[in-house]
Amino acid sequence: MEPSQPRRLVDVGLAYARAGDYDNAITTLGRAAQRYPETEAVYVALGRVWLTIGDTQKDRVAVSKALQALESAAGRPDATSDTLTLYGRALLLADRVDDSERVLQQASATLPVDPAAFYYLSSAAQRHGHVSAARDAMAKYKTLVGQDTTTP
């Protein structure tokens, strides 16, 4: 891979994140965002890492940074199900349940669908009191990933 390409920096940043080295992941992806501000994949990766930090460490600032990184990518007409799922999950963690449910419905209708969209849609619908929708979304999630799976 060409080290001067944004995809390479995204791959390195995500590798750091998978290894649990969030500081280097954020630094690498932050540099990529400065160097390639027009590259959507950089912001999606940055949002993914901030979201992981926010979720695992219950860090509201990290969730806010995830929302900021993902917002423009999720607002594009060609946004992928994966991007919409990340954004919907960040909205859910930010207690923006109405927005989250709407975005996750969009994510679950965008092909190819990210199975996690149904998992988080189930959670958002349940928090919103939409019991039937929550049950349907969880059934679809389990159909896609297997009956024994309970989390993405």
N, C-alpha and C positions, 0 to 999 in steps of 0.2 A: 504494500500500500504506500501511496505517496504521502509523506509526513506533512506536506504543506496543504493538504486537502482537508476541508471541514469534517468529512466522514471519519478520517483517521483520528482527529481530536475527539470526536464524539465517541468513537470506539474506546479510546484510551480512558476518557472520563468515565464511561460506563463500566469499564473494567475495574477502575479504582473503586467505584461505588459497590460493585459486586463483592469486592474484597473487603468492604467495610471502611475504606479509607475515604470518607466523605470530604475531608478538607482538600485533598488532592483532586478529587472528582470535581468539586465546585471550582477550584482554581483552574483546572484544565478546561472545563466547559465555559467558565467566565472568559478566559483568554480567547476561546473559539468564538464566543459571542462578540467580543471586541473586534476580532479579526475578520469575522464573516457575519456581520449583523443582518444580512439578508437571508441567511440559511435557517429555514424553519426547523430542521432536524436538531440543530444546536439548542434551540429554545425548548423543544420537546424533551430532549435529554436532560437539560438543566432543570426543567419542571419535574421530571421523573425523580431526579436525585433529591431536590428540595422536598418533594412529596414524601419520599421514603423517610427522610429525616424528620419531617413534621409528624408523620404517622407513628414511627417507632419511638420517637422521643417526646411525643405530645407537645411539639414546639409550634406555637401559633405563628411566630415570625416566619419559620420555614414554610408553613402552609401558605402564608401570604406571598412569599417569594415564589412558591410553586404556581399560585394563581397568576401572578404577574408574568411569569415565564410562559405559561400555557395559553393565556387568554387570546392573544392574536392568532396563534396557530389553530386553536379550537374554533375561532370565528370565521375561518376561511371556508368557502363553499366546498372545497375539496378535502376538508379535514378527515383524517382516517378515524376509524372506530377506536383505535388505540389512543390517539390523541384526545378524542372526545371523552373516552373512559377516564383517562388521567385527569382531565379538567373537571369532569363530573365528580370524581372522587375527591379532588381538592375542594370543590364547592361543598361537598358533604362534610368534610373535616372542618370547614369554615362555618358550619351550621347554616349554610344557605341552601336549605333542603328543597325549596321550590325550584330554584335554579338548577340544583343538582339533578333532581328528578327529570326535568325537561331535557337537560344535556345528555343524561344517561339513556333516556328514551331514544334520542337521536343516535347515540352511539350504538344502541342495540339494533337499530334499523339500517346502519351503514355497513355495507358489505366490502370486504370480508369482516365479519363481526368479531370483536374481541370478546371471548366468553366472559371475561371479568365484568363487562358492561352489565350483564344480567345479574351478577352477584351484587354489585353496588347499586343497581337499580332496585333490587329487592330490598336492600337496606334503606334506601331513600324513600321508597314507597311505604315501607313499614313505619318509618319515623313520621311520615305524613299521614298515617292512618289508612292507607290504601291496602288493606289486608289481602284482597283478592289479587291485585296487581303484584304485590310482594311475593305471594305464593307462586304465581305464574312465572315471574322472573326467576325465582330460585329453581323452579322445575326446569326451565330452559337452561339455566346454568349447569345443573346436574346432568342434564341430557348431553350437553356438549363436552363436559369434562369427566363425567363418571359419577355414579351415585354416591361413592364413598368420600368424595371431595367436599370439604365444607368451607374452604377458603381459597382464594386465588393464589 
